Amino acid sequence: MTYAILVRDPQTGDLGGAVATGTPVVGGFVLHAEPAVGIVATQGLSTSTLWGASALRRLVLGETPREVVAGLVADDEGREARQLAVLDIRGACAAFTGADNLPARGTHEEPGLVVAANWVAGADLPERVAAAFRAARGDFADRLLAALAAGAAAGGDVRGDRSAALRIVSAERPPVDLRADDDADPIGRLRTILAATREPAFQRFLSNIPTLLEPEKRAPSPPREE
């Protein structure tokens, strides 16, 4: 049904995630993130988007990803229909897959990176997605999309991929939140949208967006007419 990767960029400390699925509008259900806090993927047979906000609140309060996952799972009687991955700003991660999620299903965890998948074409998909990220070149967004593309190449969602999303949060840079909500090639569509965000005019606009470290940033005042 869905496969997602969450990563702490070892070069910048930014947090990013990418996800694809066989239903529309995956970006609105799976990826939840706060700069300098963490990033979460909520998915599964009966996705609980409530887990996203709750997981981030728990991280803010000082819980580790493993404590977050354990707490959310213990408190939810619907847990066996859910899948969850949590990554914090230090790169610690944890994941859970309920027993009622459809196979192939599973997770891959390593420092700074976690992949979760359910109802996908092969049980090795999480490891292949992780390996593709490690091998990829380019900036953070490029590497996340390369990892997602590896998941598609491994068979992706058993129904075919229909939507995809990319999200990056940073203390120093504006957020990235790209979505292909209903597309025959959603990962390719994300690449096209990402390329559009790199156009010079849009980059100039982004250069004046407030960030966590520079909350007062703004564009220069336009010249006044005499």
Secondary structure as a PSIPRED ss2 file (coil, helix, strand):
# PSIPRED VFORMAT (PSIPRED V4.0)

   1 M C   1.000  0.000  0.000
   2 T E   0.000  0.000  1.000
   3 Y E   0.000  0.000  1.000
   4 A E   0.000  0.000  1.000
   5 I E   0.000  0.000  1.000
   6 L E   0.000  0.000  1.000
   7 V E   0.000  0.000  1.000
   8 R E   0.000  0.000  1.000
   9 D C   1.000  0.000  0.000
  10 P C   1.000  0.000  0.000
  11 Q C   1.000  0.000  0.000
  12 T C   1.000  0.000  0.000
  13 G C   1.000  0.000  0.000
  14 D C   1.000  0.000  0.000
  15 L E   0.000  0.000  1.000
  16 G E   0.000  0.000  1.000
  17 G E   0.000  0.000  1.000
  18 A E   0.000  0.000  1.000
  19 V E   0.000  0.000  1.000
  20 A E   0.000  0.000  1.000
  21 T E   0.000  0.000  1.000
  22 G C   1.000  0.000  0.000
  23 T C   1.000  0.000  0.000
  24 P C   1.000  0.000  0.000
  25 V C   1.000  0.000  0.000
  26 V H   0.000  1.000  0.000
  27 G H   0.000  1.000  0.000
  28 G H   0.000  1.000  0.000
  29 F C   1.000  0.000  0.000
  30 V C   1.000  0.000  0.000
  31 L E   0.000  0.000  1.000
  32 H E   0.000  0.000  1.000
  33 A E   0.000  0.000  1.000
  34 E E   0.000  0.000  1.000
  35 P C   1.000  0.000  0.000
  36 A C   1.000  0.000  0.000
  37 V C   1.000  0.000  0.000
  38 G E   0.000  0.000  1.000
  39 I E   0.000  0.000  1.000
  40 V E   0.000  0.000  1.000
  41 A E   0.000  0.000  1.000
  42 T E   0.000  0.000  1.000
  43 Q E   0.000  0.000  1.000
  44 G C   1.000  0.000  0.000
  45 L C   1.000  0.000  0.000
  46 S C   1.000  0.000  0.000
  47 T C   1.000  0.000  0.000
  48 S C   1.000  0.000  0.000
  49 T C   1.000  0.000  0.000
  50 L H   0.000  1.000  0.000
  51 W H   0.000  1.000  0.000
  52 G H   0.000  1.000  0.000
  53 A H   0.000  1.000  0.000
  54 S H   0.000  1.000  0.000
  55 A H   0.000  1.000  0.000
  56 L H   0.000  1.000  0.000
  57 R H   0.000  1.000  0.000
  58 R H   0.000  1.000  0.000
  59 L H   0.000  1.000  0.000
  60 V H   0.000  1.000  0.000
  61 L C   1.000  0.000  0.000
  62 G C   1.000  0.000  0.000
  63 E C   1.000  0.000  0.000
  64 T C   1.000  0.000  0.000
  65 P H   0.000  1.000  0.000
  66 R H   0.000  1.000  0.000
  67 E H   0.000  1.000  0.000
  68 V H   0.000  1.000  0.000
  69 V H   0.000  1.000  0.000
  70 A H   0.000  1.000  0.000
  71 G H   0.000  1.000  0.000
  72 L H   0.000  1.000  0.000
  73 V H   0.000  1.000  0.000
  74 A H   0.000  1.000  0.000
  75 D H   0.000  1.000  0.000
  76 D C   1.000  0.000  0.000
  77 E C   1.000  0.000  0.000
  78 G C   1.000  0.000  0.000
  79 R H   0.000  1.000  0.000
  80 E H   0.000  1.000  0.000
  81 A H   0.000  1.000  0.000
  82 R C   1.000  0.000  0.000
  83 Q E   0.000  0.000  1.000
  84 L E   0.000  0.000  1.000
  85 A E   0.000  0.000  1.000
  86 V E   0.000  0.000  1.000
  87 L E   0.000  0.000  1.000
  88 D E   0.000  0.000  1.000
  89 I C   1.000  0.000  0.000
  90 R C   1.000  0.000  0.000
  91 G C   1.000  0.000  0.000
  92 A C   1.000  0.000  0.000
  93 C E   0.000  0.000  1.000
  94 A E   0.000  0.000  1.000
  95 A E   0.000  0.000  1.000
  96 F E   0.000  0.000  1.000
  97 T E   0.000  0.000  1.000
  98 G C   1.000  0.000  0.000
  99 A C   1.000  0.000  0.000
 100 D C   1.000  0.000  0.000
 101 N C   1.000  0.000  0.000
 102 L C   1.000  0.000  0.000
 103 P C   1.000  0.000  0.000
 104 A C   1.000  0.000  0.000
 105 R E   0.000  0.000  1.000
 106 G E   0.000  0.000  1.000
 107 T E   0.000  0.000  1.000
 108 H E   0.000  0.000  1.000
 109 E E   0.000  0.000  1.000
 110 E E   0.000  0.000  1.000
 111 P C   1.000  0.000  0.000
 112 G C   1.000  0.000  0.000
 113 L E   0.000  0.000  1.000
 114 V E   0.000  0.000  1.000
 115 V E   0.000  0.000  1.000
 116 A E   0.000  0.000  1.000
 117 A E   0.000  0.000  1.000
 118 N E   0.000  0.000  1.000
 119 W C   1.000  0.000  0.000
 120 V E   0.000  0.000  1.000
 121 A C   1.000  0.000  0.000
 122 G C   1.000  0.000  0.000
 123 A C   1.000  0.000  0.000
 124 D C   1.000  0.000  0.000
 125 L H   0.000  1.000  0.000
 126 P H   0.000  1.000  0.000
 127 E H   0.000  1.000  0.000
 128 R H   0.000  1.000  0.000
 129 V H   0.000  1.000  0.000
 130 A H   0.000  1.000  0.000
 131 A H   0.000  1.000  0.000
 132 A H   0.000  1.000  0.000
 133 F H   0.000  1.000  0.000
 134 R H   0.000  1.000  0.000
 135 A H   0.000  1.000  0.000
 136 A C   1.000  0.000  0.000
 137 R C   1.000  0.000  0.000
 138 G C   1.000  0.000  0.000
 139 D C   1.000  0.000  0.000
 140 F H   0.000  1.000  0.000
 141 A H   0.000  1.000  0.000
 142 D H   0.000  1.000  0.000
 143 R H   0.000  1.000  0.000
 144 L H   0.000  1.000  0.000
 145 L H   0.000  1.000  0.000
 146 A H   0.000  1.000  0.000
 147 A H   0.000  1.000  0.000
 148 L H   0.000  1.000  0.000
 149 A H   0.000  1.000  0.000
 150 A H   0.000  1.000  0.000
 151 G H   0.000  1.000  0.000
 152 A H   0.000  1.000  0.000
 153 A H   0.000  1.000  0.000
 154 A C   1.000  0.000  0.000
 155 G C   1.000  0.000  0.000
 156 G C   1.000  0.000  0.000
 157 D E   0.000  0.000  1.000
 158 V C   1.000  0.000  0.000
 159 R C   1.000  0.000  0.000
 160 G C   1.000  0.000  0.000
 161 D C   1.000  0.000  0.000
 162 R C   1.000  0.000  0.000
 163 S E   0.000  0.000  1.000
 164 A E   0.000  0.000  1.000
 165 A E   0.000  0.000  1.000
 166 L E   0.000  0.000  1.000
 167 R E   0.000  0.000  1.000
 168 I E   0.000  0.000  1.000
 169 V E   0.000  0.000  1.000
 170 S C   1.000  0.000  0.000
 171 A C   1.000  0.000  0.000
 172 E C   1.000  0.000  0.000
 173 R C   1.000  0.000  0.000
 174 P C   1.000  0.000  0.000
 175 P C   1.000  0.000  0.000
 176 V E   0.000  0.000  1.000
 177 D E   0.000  0.000  1.000
 178 L E   0.000  0.000  1.000
 179 R E   0.000  0.000  1.000
 180 A E   0.000  0.000  1.000
 181 D C   1.000  0.000  0.000
 182 D C   1.000  0.000  0.000
 183 D C   1.000  0.000  0.000
 184 A C   1.000  0.000  0.000
 185 D C   1.000  0.000  0.000
 186 P H   0.000  1.000  0.000
 187 I H   0.000  1.000  0.000
 188 G H   0.000  1.000  0.000
 189 R H   0.000  1.000  0.000
 190 L H   0.000  1.000  0.000
 191 R H   0.000  1.000  0.000
 192 T H   0.000  1.000  0.000
 193 I H   0.000  1.000  0.000
 194 L H   0.000  1.000  0.000
 195 A H   0.000  1.000  0.000
 196 A H   0.000  1.000  0.000
 197 T H   0.000  1.000  0.000
 198 R C   1.000  0.000  0.000
 199 E C   1.000  0.000  0.000
 200 P H   0.000  1.000  0.000
 201 A H   0.000  1.000  0.000
 202 F H   0.000  1.000  0.000
 203 Q H   0.000  1.000  0.000
 204 R H   0.000  1.000  0.000
 205 F H   0.000  1.000  0.000
 206 L H   0.000  1.000  0.000
 207 S C   1.000  0.000  0.000
 208 N C   1.000  0.000  0.000
 209 I C   1.000  0.000  0.000
 210 P C   1.000  0.000  0.000
 211 T C   1.000  0.000  0.000
 212 L C   1.000  0.000  0.000
 213 L C   1.000  0.000  0.000
 214 E C   1.000  0.000  0.000
 215 P C   1.000  0.000  0.000
 216 E C   1.000  0.000  0.000
 217 K C   1.000  0.000  0.000
 218 R C   1.000  0.000  0.000
 219 A C   1.000  0.000  0.000
 220 P C   1.000  0.000  0.000
 221 S C   1.000  0.000  0.000
 222 P C   1.000  0.000  0.000
 223 P C   1.000  0.000  0.000
 224 R C   1.000  0.000  0.000
 225 E C   1.000  0.000  0.000
 226 E C   1.000  0.000  0.000
